């Protein structure tokens, strides 16, 4: 892109911003408030969603570990029983 076309693009952008400034669309405080509001709402919902998923995964992992521990204990119990009372 040539420097002349870049200059026209910048001039058109500045003109558009200046034209919209009077209507309140391009004011920085409006833009920043809108952005802040959007981020705050989205982060709050995603944070609660993330916390819910984390709790769900944690309880699932604890349940899996508990099941594995029970299986391991049952296996050990079976081996001990067979070694004491099984065929010689």
MMTF fields as JSON, N, C-alpha, C and O atoms, coordinates in Angstrom:
{
  "mmtfVersion": "1.0.0",
  "mmtfProducer": "UNKNOWN",
  "numBonds": 351,
  "numAtoms": 352,
  "numGroups": 88,
  "numChains": 1,
  "numModels": 1,
  "chainsPerModel": [1],
  "groupsPerChain": [88],
  "chainIdList": ["A"],
  "bondAtomList": [4, 2, 8, 6, 12, 10, 16, 14, 20, 18, 24, 22, 28, 26, 32, 30, 36, 34, 40, 38, 44, 42, 48, 46, 52, 50, 56, 54, 60, 58, 64, 62, 68, 66, 72, 70, 76, 74, 80, 78, 84, 82, 88, 86, 92, 90, 96, 94, 100, 98, 104, 102, 108, 106, 112, 110, 116, 114, 120, 118, 124, 122, 128, 126, 132, 130, 136, 134, 140, 138, 144, 142, 148, 146, 152, 150, 156, 154, 160, 158, 164, 162, 168, 166, 172, 170, 176, 174, 180, 178, 184, 182, 188, 186, 192, 190, 196, 194, 200, 198, 204, 202, 208, 206, 212, 210, 216, 214, 220, 218, 224, 222, 228, 226, 232, 230, 236, 234, 240, 238, 244, 242, 248, 246, 252, 250, 256, 254, 260, 258, 264, 262, 268, 266, 272, 270, 276, 274, 280, 278, 284, 282, 288, 286, 292, 290, 296, 294, 300, 298, 304, 302, 308, 306, 312, 310, 316, 314, 320, 318, 324, 322, 328, 326, 332, 330, 336, 334, 340, 338, 344, 342, 348, 346],
  "bondOrderList": [1, 1, 1, 1, 1, 1, 1, 1, 1, 1, 1, 1, 1, 1, 1, 1, 1, 1, 1, 1, 1, 1, 1, 1, 1, 1, 1, 1, 1, 1, 1, 1, 1, 1, 1, 1, 1, 1, 1, 1, 1, 1, 1, 1, 1, 1, 1, 1, 1, 1, 1, 1, 1, 1, 1, 1, 1, 1, 1, 1, 1, 1, 1, 1, 1, 1, 1, 1, 1, 1, 1, 1, 1, 1, 1, 1, 1, 1, 1, 1, 1, 1, 1, 1, 1, 1, 1],
  "groupList": [{"groupName": "UNK", "atomNameList": ["N", "CA", "C", "O"], "elementList": ["N", "C", "C", "O"], "formalChargeList": [0, 0, 0, 0], "bondAtomList": [1, 0, 2, 1, 3, 2], "bondOrderList": [1, 1, 2], "singleLetterCode": "X", "chemCompType": "L-PEPTIDE LINKING"}],
  "groupTypeList": [0, 0, 0, 0, 0, 0, 0, 0, 0, 0, 0, 0, 0, 0, 0, 0, 0, 0, 0, 0, 0, 0, 0, 0, 0, 0, 0, 0, 0, 0, 0, 0, 0, 0, 0, 0, 0, 0, 0, 0, 0, 0, 0, 0, 0, 0, 0, 0, 0, 0, 0, 0, 0, 0, 0, 0, 0, 0, 0, 0, 0, 0, 0, 0, 0, 0, 0, 0, 0, 0, 0, 0, 0, 0, 0, 0, 0, 0, 0, 0, 0, 0, 0, 0, 0, 0, 0, 0],
  "groupIdList": [1, 2, 3, 4, 5, 6, 7, 8, 9, 10, 11, 12, 13, 14, 15, 16, 17, 18, 19, 20, 21, 22, 23, 24, 25, 26, 27, 28, 29, 30, 31, 32, 33, 34, 35, 36, 37, 38, 39, 40, 41, 42, 43, 44, 45, 46, 47, 48, 49, 50, 51, 52, 53, 54, 55, 56, 57, 58, 59, 60, 61, 62, 63, 64, 65, 66, 67, 68, 69, 70, 71, 72, 73, 74, 75, 76, 77, 78, 79, 80, 81, 82, 83, 84, 85, 86, 87, 88],
  "secStructList": [7, 7, 2, 2, 2, 2, 2, 2, 2, 2, 2, 2, 2, 2, 2, 2, 2, 2, 2, 2, 2, 6, 6, 6, 1, 1, 7, 2, 2, 2, 2, 2, 2, 2, 2, 2, 2, 2, 2, 2, 2, 2, 2, 2, 2, 2, 2, 2, 2, 2, 2, 2, 2, 2, 2, 2, 2, 2, 2, 2, 2, 2, 2, 2, 2, 2, 2, 2, 2, 2, 2, 2, 2, 2, 2, 2, 2, 2, 2, 2, 2, 2, 2, 2, 2, 1, 7, 7],
  "xCoordList": [0.851, 0.0, 0.899, 1.83, 0.633, 1.482, 1.196, 0.172, 2.14, 1.985, 0.814, 0.185, 0.514, -0.611, -1.934, -2.82, -2.06, -3.307, -3.423, -4.526, -2.282, -2.308, -2.769, -3.544, -2.283, -2.667, -4.164, -4.826, -4.704, -6.14, -6.947, -8.004, -6.444, -7.132, -7.178, -8.206, -6.047, -5.99, -6.917, -7.648, -6.889, -7.743, -9.22, -10.016, -9.58, -10.973, -11.37, -12.483, -10.467, -10.749, -10.943, -11.868, -10.054, -10.164, -11.464, -12.143, -11.814, -13.067, -14.271, -15.214, -14.249, -15.362, -15.476, -16.577, -14.344, -14.352, -14.88, -15.697, -14.423, -14.885, -16.371, -17.073, -16.86, -18.287, -19.135, -20.219, -18.65, -19.41, -19.254, -20.044, -18.239, -17.982, -19.19, -19.536, -19.825, -20.963, -22.149, -22.994, -22.21, -23.318, -23.056, -23.967, -21.827, -21.505, -20.998, -20.707, -20.882, -20.442, -18.943, -18.499, -18.17, -16.716, -16.044, -14.85, -16.757, -16.129, -15.367, -15.836, -14.185, -13.357, -14.018, -13.954, -14.655, -15.257, -16.408, -16.607, -17.167, -18.234, -17.639, -18.123, -16.588, -15.935, -15.347, -15.507, -14.669, -14.039, -15.096, -14.939, -16.169, -17.227, -17.874, -18.144, -18.115, -18.734, -17.831, -18.288, -16.551, -15.585, -15.484, -15.48, -15.404, -15.3, -16.537, -16.418, -17.707, -18.952, -18.989, -19.376, -18.58, -18.571, -17.607, -17.96, -16.4, -15.389, -15.833, -15.686, -16.371, -16.799, -17.882, -17.823, -18.861, -19.938, -19.446, -19.838, -18.598, -18.116, -17.158, -17.198, -16.301, -15.374, -16.104, -15.739, -17.129, -17.871, -18.536, -18.475, -19.173, -19.853, -18.851, -19.087, -17.725, -16.744, -16.016, -15.638, -15.812, -15.153, -16.035, -15.544, -17.339, -18.218, -18.329, -18.416, -18.328, -18.368, -17.097, -17.144, -15.948, -14.665, -14.632, -14.162, -15.132, -15.148, -16.039, -15.694, -17.176, -18.086, -17.424, -17.514, -16.753, -16.068, -14.955, -14.758, -14.22, -13.119, -13.633, -13.059, -14.726, -15.307, -15.788, -15.614, -16.393, -16.907, -15.759, -15.853, -14.67, -13.52, -12.881, -12.493, -12.775, -12.154, -12.948, -12.37, -14.273, -15.083, -15.009, -15.026, -14.928, -14.797, -13.46, -13.404, -12.384, -11.062, -11.03, -10.461, -11.636, -11.667, -12.454, -12.047, -13.568, -14.375, -13.58, -13.604, -12.869, -12.07, -10.97, -10.721, -10.314, -9.251, -9.815, -9.186, -10.993, -11.632, -11.972, -11.774, -12.49, -12.814, -11.555, -11.569, -10.48, -9.22, -8.687, -8.181, -8.8, -8.333, -9.148, -8.598, -10.463, -11.315, -10.961, -10.905, -10.722, -10.34, -9.003, -8.826, -8.078, -6.769, -6.873, -6.243, -7.675, -7.867, -8.541, -8.171, -9.515, -10.204, -9.243, -9.288, -8.378, -7.382, -6.428, -6.121, -5.967, -5.051, -5.744, -5.152, -6.997, -7.756, -7.887, -7.738, -8.164, -8.307, -6.986, -6.974, -5.874, -4.558, -4.232, -3.745, -4.496, -4.218, -5.078, -4.589, -6.35, -7.238, -6.751, -6.68, -6.411, -5.952, -4.625, -4.39, -3.75, -2.452, -2.615, -1.842, -3.619, -3.829, -4.706, -4.414, -5.767, -6.747, -6.869, -7.613, -6.15, -6.237, -5.533, -4.933, -5.612, -4.954, -3.434, -2.85, -2.818, -1.355, -0.644, 0.586],
  "yCoordList": [-1.164, 0.0, 1.229, 1.321, 2.139, 3.327, 4.292, 4.207, 5.218, 6.164, 7.111, 7.566, 7.414, 8.307, 7.633, 8.269, 6.353, 5.656, 5.448, 5.442, 5.279, 5.173, 6.491, 6.512, 7.588, 8.903, 9.135, 9.667, 8.744, 8.896, 8.014, 8.418, 6.815, 5.911, 6.491, 6.434, 7.049, 7.667, 8.87, 9.054, 9.689, 10.877, 10.496, 11.136, 9.466, 9.022, 8.477, 8.72, 7.742, 7.2, 8.31, 8.272, 9.308, 10.437, 11.188, 11.595, 11.375, 12.054, 11.297, 11.9, 9.978, 9.159, 9.249, 9.365, 9.196, 9.295, 10.649, 10.736, 11.701, 13.041, 13.194, 13.846, 12.607, 12.715, 11.958, 12.41, 10.822, 10.016, 10.481, 10.105, 11.294, 11.762, 12.505, 12.339, 13.317, 14.1, 13.211, 13.599, 12.047, 11.146, 10.254, 9.569, 10.252, 9.475, 8.08, 7.336, 7.705, 6.341, 6.151, 5.055, 7.162, 7.005, 7.68, 7.972, 7.927, 8.521, 7.421, 6.288, 7.775, 6.767, 6.224, 5.025, 7.101, 6.594, 5.636, 4.66, 5.911, 4.994, 3.65, 2.59, 3.714, 2.496, 1.702, 0.483, 2.395, 1.705, 1.107, -0.012, 1.866, 1.33, 0.107, -0.888, 0.199, -0.921, -2.15, -3.264, -1.936, -3.04, -3.627, -4.846, -2.76, -3.219, -4.038, -5.094, -3.547, -4.249, -5.631, -6.624, -5.664, -6.931, -7.925, -9.087, -7.482, -8.373, -8.851, -10.027, -7.943, -8.301, -9.371, -10.342, -9.201, -10.188, -11.52, -12.567, -11.504, -12.756, -13.476, -14.702, -12.738, -13.387, -13.976, -15.046, -13.288, -13.794, -15.124, -16.076, -15.184, -16.419, -17.528, -18.689, -17.175, -18.212, -18.671, -19.839, -17.759, -18.149, -19.106, -20.095, -18.821, -19.732, -21.063, -22.114, -21.023, -22.253, -23.064, -24.285, -22.362, -23.032, -23.658, -24.784, -22.934, -23.465, -24.697, -25.673, -24.657, -25.812, -27.02, -28.136, -26.792, -27.897, -28.454, -29.668, -27.578, -28.023, -28.879, -29.923, -28.431, -29.219, -30.573, -31.594, -30.569, -31.807, -32.773, -33.965, -32.252, -33.1, -33.622, -34.788, -32.75, -33.147, -34.263, -35.24, -34.119, -35.164, -36.453, -37.549, -36.322, -37.499, -38.198, -39.425, -37.415, -37.997, -38.679, -39.761, -38.051, -38.652, -39.959, -40.946, -39.966, -41.18, -42.283, -43.437, -41.922, -42.915, -43.482, -44.688, -42.614, -43.075, -43.972, -44.954, -43.632, -44.45, -45.831, -46.848, -45.849, -47.134, -47.972, -49.183, -47.341, -48.064, -48.609, -49.73, -47.818, -48.273, -49.48, -50.432, -49.434, -50.565, -51.817, -52.915, -51.651, -52.795, -53.367, -54.584, -52.492, -52.943, -53.692, -54.732, -53.146, -53.801, -55.162, -56.126, -55.235, -56.5, -57.523, -58.7, -57.09, -57.987, -58.522, -59.713, -57.647, -58.063, -59.043, -60.036, -58.756, -59.643, -61.032, -62.045, -61.074, -62.345, -63.122, -64.333, -62.419, -63.075, -63.624, -64.748, -62.843, -63.309, -64.529, -65.474, -64.514, -65.631, -66.892, -67.969, -66.731, -67.906, -68.43, -69.638, -67.517, -68.007, -68.726, -69.633, -68.332, -68.988, -70.232, -71.246, -70.182, -71.237, -71.967, -72.941, -71.503, -72.114, -73.455, -73.914, -74.083, -75.395, -75.247, -74.247, -76.278, -76.238, -76.797, -76.839],
  "zCoordList": [0.0, 0.0, 0.0, 0.8, -0.864, -0.971, 0.167, 0.844, 0.358, 1.462, 1.222, 2.178, -0.037, -0.328, 0.047, 0.618, -0.277, 0.066, 1.575, 2.121, 2.248, 3.712, 4.318, 5.274, 3.751, 4.26, 4.066, 4.958, 2.914, 2.67, 3.624, 4.11, 3.885, 4.801, 6.213, 6.887, 6.649, 7.975, 8.029, 9.003, 6.984, 6.955, 6.985, 7.672, 6.248, 6.245, 7.608, 8.075, 8.25, 9.579, 10.595, 11.406, 10.544, 11.469, 11.21, 12.153, 9.946, 9.611, 10.125, 10.637, 9.993, 10.475, 11.989, 12.528, 12.673, 14.135, 14.566, 15.483, 13.913, 14.264, 13.996, 14.769, 12.917, 12.595, 13.611, 13.978, 14.058, 15.011, 16.455, 17.322, 16.711, 18.068, 18.629, 19.799, 17.805, 18.26, 18.625, 19.432, 18.045, 18.32, 19.535, 19.999, 20.057, 21.255, 20.98, 21.917, 19.713, 19.408, 19.559, 19.898, 19.323, 19.322, 20.497, 20.435, 21.532, 22.707, 23.442, 23.549, 23.945, 24.594, 25.847, 26.117, 26.614, 27.842, 27.543, 28.266, 26.481, 26.079, 25.659, 26.057, 24.853, 24.373, 25.53, 25.602, 26.431, 27.554, 28.5, 28.987, 28.749, 29.609, 28.979, 29.651, 27.689, 26.993, 27.027, 27.285, 26.763, 26.792, 28.194, 28.365, 29.191, 30.575, 30.969, 31.59, 30.606, 30.905, 30.243, 30.859, 28.982, 28.236, 28.867, 29.072, 29.176, 29.759, 31.136, 31.468, 31.93, 33.284, 33.245, 33.999, 32.377, 32.289, 31.764, 32.28, 30.751, 30.179, 31.118, 31.215, 31.81, 32.726, 33.921, 34.408, 34.395, 35.543, 35.197, 35.974, 34.023, 33.644, 33.333, 33.668, 32.688, 32.376, 33.626, 33.727, 34.592, 35.838, 36.627, 37.173, 36.692, 37.422, 36.696, 37.331, 35.377, 34.591, 34.818, 34.965, 34.846, 35.072, 36.459, 36.619, 37.472, 38.829, 38.907, 39.574, 38.233, 38.23, 37.579, 38.09, 36.44, 35.756, 36.619, 36.671, 37.301, 38.149, 39.296, 39.607, 39.929, 41.021, 40.517, 41.182, 39.335, 38.759, 38.462, 38.755, 37.878, 37.571, 38.848, 38.927, 39.848, 41.103, 41.774, 42.248, 41.815, 42.433, 41.617, 42.178, 40.294, 39.444, 39.697, 39.781, 39.818, 40.084, 41.448, 41.593, 42.436, 43.777, 43.743, 44.355, 43.036, 42.915, 42.216, 42.643, 41.131, 40.414, 41.303, 41.297, 42.066, 42.952, 44.047, 44.44, 44.531, 45.561, 45.003, 45.666, 43.767, 43.134, 42.914, 43.136, 42.484, 42.274, 43.595, 43.647, 44.66, 45.969, 46.434, 46.986, 46.208, 46.603, 45.805, 46.359, 44.499, 43.668, 44.12, 44.181, 44.432, 44.88, 46.202, 46.398, 47.095, 48.388, 48.228, 48.898, 47.351, 47.102, 46.494, 46.854, 45.58, 44.99, 46.049, 46.074, 46.909, 47.973, 48.915, 49.338, 49.236, 50.112, 49.479, 50.162, 48.175, 47.481, 47.475, 47.696, 47.221, 47.21, 48.588, 48.708, 49.629, 50.989, 51.335, 51.954, 50.94, 51.217, 50.51, 51.103, 49.212, 48.467, 48.977, 48.987, 49.405, 49.911, 51.242, 51.551, 52.041, 53.345, 53.217, 53.85, 52.42, 52.402, 51.058, 50.947, 50.052, 48.735, 48.655, 49.626, 47.479, 47.321, 47.437, 47.019, 48.018, 48.197, 47.027, 47.014]
}
